[in-house]
Amino acid sequence: MTLADIGYDAAIGALAAEHEKEGLRLGRVLSEHKERYSVLTDSGEFSAEITGNLRFSVQGREDFPAVGDWVMVAPADSDFAVIHTVLPRHSTIKRRSPERRGEIQIIAANIDCALIVQAADRDFNLNRIERYLAICSDSSMDSIIVITKIDLFEEGHIRDLMDRIRSRIGDVPVVALSNETSLGLDSLRKRIVKGKTYCLLGSSGVGKSTLLNCLLGKSVMETGETSMATGKGRHTTSHRELVVIAGGGILIDNPGMREVGITDNEAGMDRAFSGIAGLSESCRFTDCTHVHEAGCAVLDALREGKIDQGLYDNFMKMEKERNYFAATAAEKRKKEKDFGKMAKQYQKDKRLKKF
């Protein structure tokens, strides 16, 4: 596998040129596991860690390398390298960190299109699809909605799901398929472009790893059974990994995510809920909350049945989360700034006491 196989082009080469003068080598992060990375360079694949200087200079978890990142490395021996620089990203898929309050977690970087995977069974959830669309739209990347397990249901049930998606979400492409019978797989393959990077998003048990194996034409990712009691899948994918599939498309698999927290992605919300965003421009007040204001175009459209009640409810819930995250992040930044000032003052007072 070469750098060209995993998305290298002239734009990436231009970004890397200055660093190559320093003796560093270009690579792309193929996988990540507890801050240990696998990086492919033109000299082969290396296990890698970041430099202490890079660790010291990062502002938050989002500044660490992520799967899909282009990085500059210095090989230390035949199979180990040190990551010195993360090159600028053209897109990121990110969510609110489930572990650190007010922080962002990067799911994958430099993605051209997200494959949002939902099963046709009890996992199907329009609200969750809209969440994924919001986090993907924040980087203006394309999305394709993929409905799996269609072999388990009658055609009428699948048509109903497709109609519900198109009615509520609009012009996002939708592909229905079966990993077991391969029905619909060719339709998805035709949408995957050589040299472009795709990311699989979805809950455990929806068939992401099985879908990846089907697209690869061989069993690479471990798959597991879905619980008959809960309908929930097991976390068979434990880390993110980048692979090249048949036809030359580049695909990143992800562990299942049961929590998809919204960050401060106002642009993503506007794109995912474009109908509401368009209506809000006609509201009487520029800071309209679309809750109780007179002259609210969104509430008027809701009363007249022009927008779906479920869409409105999900938008309001996600907007509340977005505002909460923004306030939490601002509070966190203020505390860090205040602590920095206190530390500087302490050092200054300490020096004065010497005299």
C-alpha positions as CSV (number, residue, x, y, z in Angstrom):
1,M,0.0,0.0,0.0
2,T,1.4,3.4,-1.0
3,L,0.6,7.0,0.0
4,A,-1.3,7.4,-3.3
5,D,-3.5,4.5,-2.3
6,I,-4.6,6.3,0.9
7,G,-5.4,9.7,-0.6
8,Y,-2.1,11.5,-1.2
9,D,-2.4,14.4,-3.7
10,A,-0.6,17.6,-4.7
11,A,-2.4,19.7,-2.0
12,I,-1.1,17.3,0.7
13,G,2.4,17.4,-0.9
14,A,2.4,21.2,-0.7
15,L,1.5,21.2,3.0
16,A,4.3,18.7,3.7
17,A,7.0,20.4,1.6
18,E,8.3,22.8,4.2
19,H,8.5,20.1,6.9
20,E,10.4,17.7,4.6
21,K,13.2,20.3,4.4
22,E,13.6,19.6,8.2
23,G,14.2,16.0,7.5
24,L,10.7,14.8,8.5
25,R,8.7,12.3,6.5
26,L,5.0,12.5,5.4
27,G,2.6,9.8,6.6
28,R,-1.0,9.2,7.3
29,V,-2.5,7.8,10.5
30,L,-4.0,4.4,9.8
31,S,-5.1,3.5,13.3
32,E,-5.0,4.7,16.9
33,H,-5.1,2.8,20.2
34,K,-4.5,4.7,23.5
35,E,-2.3,7.4,22.0
36,R,-0.2,4.8,20.1
37,Y,-0.5,5.2,16.3
38,S,0.1,3.2,13.1
39,V,1.4,5.5,10.4
40,L,2.0,4.7,6.7
41,T,4.9,6.5,5.0
42,D,6.6,6.0,1.6
43,S,9.1,3.8,3.5
44,G,6.5,1.6,5.0
45,E,4.3,1.3,8.1
46,F,5.5,2.5,11.5
47,S,4.3,2.3,15.1
48,A,4.4,5.9,16.4
49,E,4.0,8.2,19.3
50,I,3.9,12.0,19.5
51,T,6.8,14.1,20.7
52,G,6.9,15.6,24.2
53,N,6.9,19.1,22.6
54,L,3.7,18.4,20.6
55,R,2.1,17.0,23.7
56,F,3.0,20.1,25.7
57,S,1.8,22.5,22.9
58,V,-1.7,21.0,22.3
59,Q,-4.7,23.0,23.6
60,G,-7.0,20.1,23.9
61,R,-7.8,16.5,22.9
62,E,-8.8,17.7,19.4
63,D,-5.2,18.7,18.7
64,F,-3.9,15.2,19.1
65,P,-3.5,13.1,15.9
66,A,-6.6,11.2,14.8
67,V,-7.2,8.4,12.3
68,G,-7.1,10.0,8.8
69,D,-4.6,12.7,9.8
70,W,-1.6,13.5,7.6
71,V,1.4,13.9,9.9
72,M,5.1,14.5,9.7
73,V,7.3,11.9,11.4
74,A,10.9,11.1,12.2
75,P,11.6,7.4,12.0
76,A,13.5,6.3,15.1
77,D,14.3,2.7,13.9
78,S,13.1,0.2,11.4
79,D,9.5,0.0,12.8
80,F,9.1,3.0,15.2
81,A,8.6,6.7,14.4
82,V,7.9,9.9,16.3
83,I,5.1,12.3,15.2
84,H,6.3,15.9,15.2
85,T,3.5,17.7,13.4
86,V,-0.2,17.2,12.5
87,L,-0.8,18.9,9.1
88,P,-3.9,21.2,8.7
89,R,-7.1,19.2,8.3
90,H,-9.7,19.9,5.6
91,S,-12.5,18.3,7.7
92,T,-13.1,16.6,11.0
93,I,-15.9,14.6,12.5
94,K,-16.1,15.5,16.1
95,R,-18.5,15.1,19.1
96,R,-18.6,16.2,22.7
97,S,-16.2,14.2,24.7
98,P,-18.1,11.6,26.8
99,E,-15.3,11.7,29.4
100,R,-14.1,15.3,29.7
101,R,-16.6,18.1,30.4
102,G,-16.4,20.9,27.8
103,E,-13.9,19.1,25.5
104,I,-14.2,17.8,22.0
105,Q,-13.3,14.3,20.7
106,I,-12.1,13.9,17.1
107,I,-13.6,10.8,15.6
108,A,-11.8,11.0,12.3
109,A,-10.0,13.6,10.2
110,N,-9.8,14.5,6.5
111,I,-13.0,12.8,5.6
112,D,-14.7,13.5,2.2
113,C,-18.0,11.6,3.0
114,A,-19.7,10.0,6.0
115,L,-21.6,6.8,5.7
116,I,-24.3,7.0,8.4
117,V,-25.4,3.4,9.1
118,Q,-28.7,2.5,10.6
119,A,-30.3,-0.9,10.8
120,A,-33.9,-1.4,9.6
121,D,-34.8,-3.1,13.0
122,R,-35.4,-1.4,16.3
123,D,-32.2,0.5,16.1
124,F,-33.7,2.8,13.4
125,N,-33.9,6.3,14.8
126,L,-34.4,9.5,12.7
127,N,-33.3,11.7,15.6
128,R,-29.9,9.9,15.7
129,I,-29.5,10.2,11.9
130,E,-30.0,14.0,12.3
131,R,-27.4,14.1,15.0
132,Y,-24.8,12.4,12.8
133,L,-25.8,14.8,9.9
134,A,-25.2,17.8,12.2
135,I,-21.7,16.7,13.3
136,C,-20.8,15.9,9.6
137,S,-22.3,19.1,8.3
138,D,-20.1,21.1,10.6
139,S,-17.2,20.4,8.3
140,S,-19.3,20.7,5.1
141,M,-18.7,17.1,4.2
142,D,-21.1,14.9,2.2
143,S,-23.1,12.2,3.8
144,I,-24.9,9.0,2.6
145,I,-27.5,7.3,4.8
146,V,-27.1,3.5,4.7
147,I,-30.0,1.3,5.9
148,T,-28.9,-2.3,6.6
149,K,-30.6,-5.6,7.5
150,I,-33.3,-5.1,4.8
151,D,-33.4,-8.9,4.3
152,L,-35.2,-9.2,7.7
153,F,-38.3,-7.2,6.6
154,E,-40.9,-7.0,3.9
155,E,-40.4,-4.5,1.1
156,G,-43.3,-2.4,2.4
157,H,-41.5,-1.8,5.7
158,I,-38.3,-0.7,4.0
159,R,-40.2,1.6,1.7
160,D,-41.9,3.2,4.7
161,L,-38.5,3.8,6.4
162,M,-37.1,5.3,3.2
163,D,-40.1,7.6,2.8
164,R,-39.8,8.8,6.4
165,I,-36.1,9.6,5.8
166,R,-36.8,11.5,2.6
167,S,-39.8,13.3,4.0
168,R,-37.9,14.6,7.1
169,I,-34.3,14.9,6.0
170,G,-34.6,15.9,2.3
171,D,-31.9,15.5,-0.3
172,V,-29.3,13.4,1.5
173,P,-28.7,10.1,-0.6
174,V,-30.2,7.0,1.0
175,V,-29.1,3.4,0.2
176,A,-30.8,0.3,1.5
177,L,-28.9,-2.9,1.5
178,S,-28.4,-6.4,3.1
179,N,-24.9,-7.6,4.2
180,E,-26.3,-11.1,4.1
181,T,-27.7,-11.3,0.6
182,S,-25.6,-8.4,-0.9
183,L,-28.8,-6.8,-2.2
184,G,-28.2,-3.0,-2.6
185,L,-24.4,-3.3,-2.1
186,D,-23.6,-2.4,-5.8
187,S,-25.7,0.7,-5.4
188,L,-23.4,1.8,-2.5
189,R,-20.2,0.7,-4.3
190,K,-21.1,3.0,-7.2
191,R,-21.1,6.0,-4.9
192,I,-17.6,5.3,-3.5
193,V,-15.0,7.2,-5.5
194,K,-11.3,6.1,-5.8
195,G,-9.0,8.2,-3.7
196,K,-11.8,9.7,-1.5
197,T,-12.0,9.0,2.2
198,Y,-15.2,7.7,3.8
199,C,-16.1,7.2,7.5
200,L,-18.6,4.6,8.9
201,L,-20.7,6.1,11.7
202,G,-23.4,4.2,13.6
203,S,-24.3,2.4,16.8
204,S,-23.1,-1.1,17.7
205,G,-24.9,-3.9,16.0
206,V,-26.0,-2.0,12.9
207,G,-23.6,-4.0,10.7
208,K,-20.8,-1.5,10.1
209,S,-17.9,-4.0,10.4
210,T,-19.9,-6.6,8.3
211,L,-20.5,-3.9,5.7
212,L,-16.8,-3.1,5.6
213,N,-15.9,-6.8,5.2
214,C,-18.4,-7.0,2.3
215,L,-16.9,-3.9,0.6
216,L,-13.4,-5.4,1.1
217,G,-14.5,-8.8,-0.2
218,K,-12.8,-10.5,2.7
219,S,-13.2,-10.8,6.5
220,V,-10.9,-8.2,8.1
221,M,-13.0,-6.7,10.8
222,E,-14.3,-8.9,13.6
223,T,-18.1,-9.1,13.8
224,G,-20.4,-10.1,16.6
225,E,-24.0,-11.2,17.2
226,T,-26.7,-8.8,18.2
227,S,-28.5,-9.4,21.5
228,M,-32.0,-10.9,21.0
229,A,-33.0,-9.3,24.3
230,T,-31.9,-5.7,23.8
231,G,-31.3,-5.5,20.0
232,K,-28.0,-3.9,20.9
233,G,-24.8,-5.1,19.2
234,R,-21.5,-5.9,20.8
235,H,-18.6,-3.5,20.4
236,T,-16.7,-5.7,18.0
237,T,-14.7,-2.7,16.6
238,S,-12.5,-1.5,19.5
239,H,-10.5,1.1,17.7
240,R,-10.6,3.3,14.6
241,E,-8.8,2.0,11.5
242,L,-8.3,3.2,7.9
243,V,-8.4,0.6,5.1
244,V,-8.5,0.7,1.3
245,I,-11.5,-1.1,-0.2
246,A,-12.1,-2.6,-3.7
247,G,-12.2,0.1,-6.3
248,G,-9.8,2.3,-4.4
249,G,-12.0,4.1,-1.9
250,I,-10.6,4.7,1.6
251,L,-12.7,3.8,4.5
252,I,-12.4,4.4,8.3
253,D,-14.3,2.0,10.6
254,N,-15.3,3.3,14.1
255,P,-16.4,1.7,17.3
256,G,-20.2,1.9,17.8
257,M,-21.3,5.1,19.5
258,R,-24.3,5.1,21.8
259,E,-23.7,8.7,22.7
260,V,-23.3,11.4,20.0
261,G,-23.0,14.6,21.9
262,I,-23.3,17.9,20.0
263,T,-20.5,20.5,20.2
264,D,-20.7,24.2,19.5
265,N,-21.3,23.5,15.8
266,E,-23.8,26.2,14.8
267,A,-23.0,25.8,11.1
268,G,-23.6,22.1,11.2
269,M,-26.9,22.6,12.9
270,D,-28.0,25.1,10.2
271,R,-27.1,22.6,7.4
272,A,-28.6,19.6,9.1
273,F,-31.8,21.5,9.8
274,S,-31.8,23.7,6.7
275,G,-35.6,24.1,6.7
276,I,-35.7,25.6,10.2
277,A,-32.6,27.7,9.5
278,G,-34.3,29.1,6.4
279,L,-37.5,29.9,8.2
280,S,-35.6,31.6,11.1
281,E,-34.5,34.3,8.8
282,S,-38.1,35.5,8.7
283,C,-38.6,35.6,12.5
284,R,-39.4,39.0,13.9
285,F,-36.5,38.9,16.3
286,T,-32.9,38.1,15.2
287,D,-32.3,36.3,18.5
288,C,-35.5,34.3,18.3
289,T,-35.4,31.0,20.3
290,H,-38.4,29.5,18.5
291,V,-40.0,28.7,21.8
292,H,-42.7,31.3,22.5
293,E,-41.9,34.5,20.6
294,A,-44.6,36.3,18.7
295,G,-43.7,36.6,15.0
296,C,-41.6,33.4,15.0
297,A,-41.7,31.9,11.5
298,V,-40.6,28.5,12.8
299,L,-43.6,28.2,15.3
300,D,-46.0,29.5,12.6
301,A,-44.8,26.8,10.2
302,L,-45.1,24.2,12.9
303,R,-48.7,25.2,13.7
304,E,-49.5,25.1,10.0
305,G,-48.0,21.6,9.6
306,K,-45.3,22.8,7.2
307,I,-42.5,21.3,9.3
308,D,-42.5,18.0,11.2
309,Q,-43.1,18.0,14.9
310,G,-40.4,15.4,15.5
311,L,-37.9,17.4,13.5
312,Y,-38.7,20.5,15.5
313,D,-38.5,18.6,18.8
314,N,-35.1,17.1,17.9
315,F,-33.8,20.5,16.7
316,M,-34.7,22.1,20.0
317,K,-33.1,19.3,22.0
318,M,-29.9,19.5,20.1
319,E,-29.8,23.3,20.1
320,K,-30.1,23.2,23.9
321,E,-27.2,20.8,24.0
322,R,-25.2,23.0,21.7
323,N,-25.7,26.1,23.8
324,Y,-24.9,24.2,27.0
325,F,-21.6,22.9,25.5
326,A,-20.7,26.4,24.4
327,A,-21.2,27.8,27.9
328,T,-19.3,24.9,29.5
329,A,-16.4,25.3,27.1
330,A,-16.3,29.0,27.7
331,E,-16.3,28.4,31.5
332,K,-13.5,25.8,31.1
333,R,-11.4,28.3,29.0
334,K,-11.9,31.0,31.6
335,K,-10.8,28.8,34.5
336,E,-7.7,27.8,32.5
337,K,-6.9,31.4,31.7
338,D,-7.4,32.4,35.4
339,F,-5.1,29.6,36.5
340,G,-2.5,30.6,34.0
341,K,-2.5,34.2,35.4
342,M,-2.3,32.9,38.9
343,A,0.7,30.7,38.1
344,K,2.5,33.6,36.4
345,Q,1.8,35.9,39.4
346,Y,3.1,33.2,41.7
347,Q,6.4,32.9,39.8
348,K,6.7,36.7,39.7
349,D,6.2,37.0,43.5
350,K,8.6,34.2,44.1
351,R,11.3,36.0,42.1
352,L,10.7,39.3,44.0
353,K,11.1,37.5,47.4
354,K,14.6,36.6,46.4
355,F,15.5,40.2,46.4
